[in-house]
Amino acid sequence: MAFGEYQKRSIAILFVALIFGAAFGALLGDVLGLLLPEGVVKQFFLQSVSWGLSPTTIDLLVISVTFGLRLKFSISSVLGLGIVYYFLRYFR
């Protein structure tokens, strides 16, 4: 296997792992939202920042295409990213 192939594969694995980490963090945040009582701690873990492009539709009479992307970051998703990155780095 050439060095370039290893590097591409490594970046792909890292990308997939980080997406998995963000999803794991979002799931963790939802579970914490169900378990924690109302208060500052629950608000801290559930507060999020949303960034992205609003959906835009292009109608070409024969076909209609909608484009859009929205990313939602919260403390729990950042924690999930960190946990997955830690495991990926040390158990690779």
C-alpha positions as CSV (number, residue, x, y, z in Angstrom):
1,M,0.0,0.0,0.0
2,A,1.4,3.4,-1.0
3,F,1.7,6.2,1.5
4,G,-0.9,8.3,-0.3
5,E,-3.5,5.5,-0.1
6,Y,-2.8,5.1,3.7
7,Q,-3.2,8.9,4.2
8,K,-6.5,9.0,2.3
9,R,-7.8,6.0,4.2
10,S,-6.8,7.5,7.5
11,I,-8.5,10.8,6.7
12,A,-11.7,9.0,5.7
13,I,-11.7,7.0,8.9
14,L,-11.1,10.1,10.9
15,F,-14.0,11.9,9.2
16,V,-16.4,9.0,9.7
17,A,-15.3,8.7,13.4
18,L,-15.9,12.4,14.0
19,I,-19.4,12.2,12.5
20,F,-20.1,9.2,14.7
21,G,-18.7,11.1,17.7
22,A,-21.0,14.1,17.0
23,A,-24.0,11.7,16.7
24,F,-23.0,10.0,19.9
25,G,-22.7,13.3,21.7
26,A,-26.2,14.4,20.4
27,L,-27.6,11.1,21.7
28,L,-25.8,11.6,25.0
29,G,-27.3,15.1,25.2
30,D,-30.8,13.8,24.6
31,V,-30.4,11.2,27.3
32,L,-29.1,13.8,29.7
33,G,-32.0,16.0,28.9
34,L,-34.4,13.2,29.9
35,L,-32.5,12.3,33.1
36,L,-31.5,15.6,34.6
37,P,-33.9,17.8,36.5
38,E,-34.8,21.3,35.4
39,G,-32.0,23.7,36.2
40,V,-28.8,25.3,35.1
41,V,-26.9,22.0,34.5
42,K,-29.7,20.7,32.1
43,Q,-29.7,24.0,30.3
44,F,-25.9,24.0,30.0
45,F,-25.9,20.5,28.3
46,L,-28.9,21.2,26.1
47,Q,-28.1,24.7,24.9
48,S,-26.9,24.6,21.3
49,V,-25.7,26.8,18.5
50,S,-27.0,26.2,15.0
51,W,-25.1,27.3,11.8
52,G,-25.7,26.7,8.2
53,L,-27.5,27.5,5.0
54,S,-31.2,27.8,4.8
55,P,-32.9,25.4,2.4
56,T,-33.1,26.8,-1.2
57,T,-35.2,25.2,-3.9
58,I,-34.5,25.3,-7.6
59,D,-37.5,24.5,-9.7
60,L,-36.6,23.4,-13.3
61,L,-40.2,22.5,-14.3
62,V,-39.3,18.8,-14.8
63,I,-37.4,18.4,-11.5
64,S,-37.2,20.3,-8.3
65,V,-34.0,20.3,-6.2
66,T,-33.5,21.5,-2.7
67,F,-30.1,22.4,-1.2
68,G,-29.4,23.1,2.4
69,L,-27.0,22.3,5.3
70,R,-27.4,23.0,9.0
71,L,-25.0,22.0,11.7
72,K,-26.0,22.1,15.4
73,F,-23.3,22.2,18.1
74,S,-23.8,21.7,21.8
75,I,-21.6,20.9,24.7
76,S,-22.6,17.2,24.6
77,S,-21.8,16.9,20.9
78,V,-18.3,18.5,21.5
79,L,-17.8,16.0,24.4
80,G,-18.8,13.1,22.0
81,L,-16.3,14.4,19.4
82,G,-13.6,14.5,22.1
83,I,-14.4,11.0,23.3
84,V,-14.3,9.4,19.9
85,Y,-11.1,11.3,18.9
86,Y,-9.5,10.0,22.1
87,F,-10.4,6.4,21.4
88,L,-9.4,6.8,17.7
89,R,-6.0,8.2,18.6
90,Y,-5.0,5.8,21.4
91,F,-6.7,2.6,20.2
92,R,-5.8,2.7,16.5
